[in-house]
Amino acid sequence: QYSPDNVAGADGDIDPTEITFPGCSCLTSSCVVHTCSCLCRGENYNSLCLQPTEKEEEYARPVFECNSMCQCGESCQNRVVQRGLQFRLEVFKTEKKGWGVRTLEFIAKGRFVCEYAGEVLGFNEARRRIQAQTSKASNYIIAVREHLHSGRIMETFVDPTYIGNVGRFLNHSCEPNLFMVPVRVDSMVPKLALFAATDISAGEELSYDYSGRFHNLPISNREQKSLEEDNRLRKPCYCGSRTCASFLPWDSSLFSTP
């Protein structure tokens, strides 16, 4: 079932459509930094392009867009991901990787391309679904972990297996042209937004790093150990890049018992 946006999963614990954020009181067509409460952490976009993280910053700044409670207009420059797909994309059959997605037009670096949308699940339901899969089944469940300055970790699980959008057809690459950023609009449930990491030509296949390492902090020793523990369970990677890791990334925490 096609859905451009996230929906509540089977466990119903999290409703991604719920509005819990207050809106800004900017009575302008487009909000500006320092006067808008949604932009108190700095500007998110410049001419529709995501602002890059400062080199000296260890963490990426959280992205909060203006929401349905805000006083500003629909043309506000802080409304990008919520507008949805703006480029013509095509799902196509690849040689070795099953389905893939390519763009039919040029995409500039920093532009929002598409969301990875589906059922938003709690940890227990995500683990139940993962453990019910066979080794040959395609796994679409993504686990996103955001590390907060306090040391807390926020987890989001999205499963577009049964309800989802075009993002479910994107392939992994060890040298991708997209990167994922959690973007919040109406609540703390993020939209998993994919942005162009570089200029992308018409006809190019779109891909991102399933592990989330691309555009993020380097791999930890704990992750490296789990990667090496059992390569027999892992699926081969056919991205063809010079730095290919030979296997698709996977998250062993959802396979383990509590």
Salt bridges, closest charged atoms under 4 A:
ASP5 OD1 - LYS191 NZ 3.66
GLU90 OE1 - ARG102 NE 2.67
GLU105 OE2 - ARG88 NE 3.71
GLU115 OE1 - LYS191 NZ 3.74
GLU119 OE2 - ARG129 NH1 2.95
GLU125 OE2 - ARG128 NH2 2.94
GLU125 OE2 - ARG129 NE 2.85
GLU146 OE2 - ARG184 NH2 2.66
GLU155 OE2 - ARG145 NE 2.77
ASP159 OD2 - ARG129 NH1 2.68
GLU175 OE1 - ARG242 NH2 2.97
GLU205 OE1 - LYS97 NZ 2.97
ASP209 OD1 - HIS172 ND1 3.80
GLU229 OE2 - LYS225 NZ 3.13
ASP230 OD2 - ARG232 NH2 3.13
ASP251 OD2 - ARG145 NH1 2.64
